[in-house]
């Protein structure tokens, strides 16, 4: 019984030590999440353009995508403030592109979705490159 009491404070530190990630792992995790949401936006925009999903679903999904990417970006910059200068411009551009997709869907302008969708594909490829540079695949 005394041994357990003596060891119990040490047991509190075991999960903490095991759960700490390197900066590279944290960055990679955030980039993968942003990449996943970017792929979701791309799929729903393409599906809406083809008439495979209703306008309401596409709009809701794109809005949720914007929220989640903003939340992930904020978490990244809070956890790794040094990444802000490197990643803020591209993540802001990504959010603007998804906003343009959302506006096109909201206004039911399928022709207006082509340019931001093309831009989104480029941005998604750039995210893949960044993730690979961190040493893991998306």
C-alpha positions as CSV (number, residue, x, y, z in Angstrom):
1,X,0.0,0.0,0.0
2,X,2.8,2.4,0.9
3,X,4.5,1.6,-2.4
4,X,1.4,2.6,-4.3
5,X,1.2,5.9,-2.4
6,X,4.8,6.5,-3.1
7,X,4.5,5.8,-6.8
8,X,1.1,7.5,-7.4
9,X,2.6,11.0,-7.9
10,X,4.9,9.6,-10.6
11,X,2.0,8.0,-12.4
12,X,0.5,11.4,-12.9
13,X,3.5,12.4,-15.1
14,X,3.5,9.3,-17.3
15,X,0.6,10.3,-19.5
16,X,1.9,13.8,-19.8
17,X,5.3,12.7,-20.9
18,X,3.8,10.2,-23.4
19,X,1.4,12.7,-24.9
20,X,3.8,15.4,-25.8
21,X,4.5,15.8,-29.5
22,X,7.3,17.4,-31.3
23,X,6.6,20.7,-33.1
24,X,6.9,18.9,-36.4
25,X,4.2,16.3,-35.4
26,X,1.9,19.1,-34.1
27,X,2.3,21.0,-37.4
28,X,1.8,17.9,-39.5
29,X,-1.4,17.0,-37.5
30,X,-2.9,20.5,-38.1
31,X,-1.9,20.5,-41.8
32,X,-3.5,17.1,-42.2
33,X,-6.8,18.3,-40.7
34,X,-6.8,21.4,-42.9
35,X,-6.0,19.2,-45.9
36,X,-9.0,16.9,-45.0
37,X,-11.4,19.8,-44.8
38,X,-10.0,21.2,-48.0
39,X,-10.6,17.9,-49.8
40,X,-14.2,18.0,-48.4
41,X,-14.8,21.4,-49.8
42,X,-13.4,20.3,-53.2
43,X,-15.6,17.2,-53.3
44,X,-18.8,19.0,-52.3
45,X,-18.2,21.9,-54.7
46,X,-17.6,19.5,-57.6
47,X,-20.6,17.4,-56.6
48,X,-22.8,20.5,-56.4
49,X,-21.6,21.6,-59.8
50,X,-22.5,18.2,-61.2
51,X,-25.9,18.3,-59.6
52,X,-25.1,15.4,-57.3
53,X,-25.8,17.2,-54.0
54,X,-28.4,19.8,-53.1
55,X,-27.5,23.5,-52.8
56,X,-28.4,23.6,-49.1
57,X,-26.1,20.6,-48.3
58,X,-23.2,22.2,-50.3
59,X,-23.7,25.5,-48.6
60,X,-23.8,24.0,-45.1
61,X,-20.8,21.8,-45.8
62,X,-18.7,24.7,-47.1
63,X,-19.7,26.9,-44.1
64,X,-18.7,24.1,-41.7
65,X,-15.4,23.7,-43.7
66,X,-14.7,27.4,-43.2
67,X,-15.4,27.2,-39.5
68,X,-13.2,24.1,-39.0
69,X,-10.3,25.5,-41.0
70,X,-10.5,28.7,-39.0
71,X,-10.5,26.8,-35.8
72,X,-7.6,24.6,-36.9
73,X,-5.6,27.6,-38.0
74,X,-6.2,29.3,-34.6
75,X,-5.1,26.2,-32.8
76,X,-2.0,25.9,-34.9
77,X,-1.0,29.4,-34.3
78,X,-1.7,29.1,-30.5
79,X,0.3,25.9,-30.2
80,X,3.1,27.0,-32.6
81,X,3.2,30.8,-32.8
82,X,6.4,30.7,-34.8
83,X,4.4,29.2,-37.8
84,X,2.2,32.2,-38.2
85,X,4.5,34.1,-40.5
86,X,5.1,31.1,-42.7
87,X,1.5,29.7,-42.9
88,X,-0.9,32.6,-42.3
89,X,-0.9,33.9,-45.9
90,X,-1.6,30.6,-47.5
91,X,-4.2,29.6,-44.9
92,X,-6.0,33.0,-45.3
93,X,-6.0,32.5,-49.0
94,X,-7.5,29.0,-48.6
95,X,-10.3,30.5,-46.4
96,X,-11.0,33.2,-49.0
97,X,-11.2,30.6,-51.7
98,X,-13.7,28.5,-49.8
99,X,-15.6,31.7,-49.1
100,X,-15.8,32.3,-52.8
101,X,-17.1,28.8,-53.3
102,X,-19.7,29.3,-50.7
103,X,-20.9,32.5,-52.2
104,X,-21.2,30.9,-55.7
105,X,-23.2,28.1,-54.2
106,X,-25.4,30.4,-52.2
107,X,-26.1,32.5,-55.4
108,X,-26.6,29.3,-57.4
109,X,-24.0,30.4,-59.9
110,X,-22.4,27.2,-61.2
111,X,-20.3,29.2,-63.7
112,X,-18.8,31.3,-60.9
113,X,-17.5,28.2,-59.1
114,X,-15.0,27.2,-61.7
115,X,-12.2,29.7,-60.8
116,X,-12.3,29.2,-57.0
117,X,-12.5,25.5,-57.5
118,X,-9.4,25.5,-59.7
119,X,-7.7,27.6,-57.1
120,X,-8.8,25.2,-54.3
121,X,-7.2,22.3,-56.2
122,X,-3.9,24.2,-56.4
123,X,-4.1,25.0,-52.7
124,X,-4.9,21.4,-51.8
125,X,-1.8,20.2,-53.8
126,X,0.3,22.8,-51.9
127,X,-1.0,21.4,-48.6
128,X,0.0,17.9,-49.7
129,X,3.5,19.1,-50.5
130,X,3.8,20.8,-47.0
131,X,2.6,17.6,-45.3
132,X,5.1,15.5,-47.3
133,X,7.8,17.9,-46.3
134,X,6.9,17.1,-42.7
135,X,7.7,13.5,-43.4
136,X,4.2,12.0,-43.5
137,X,1.6,11.6,-46.2
138,X,-1.9,13.0,-46.1
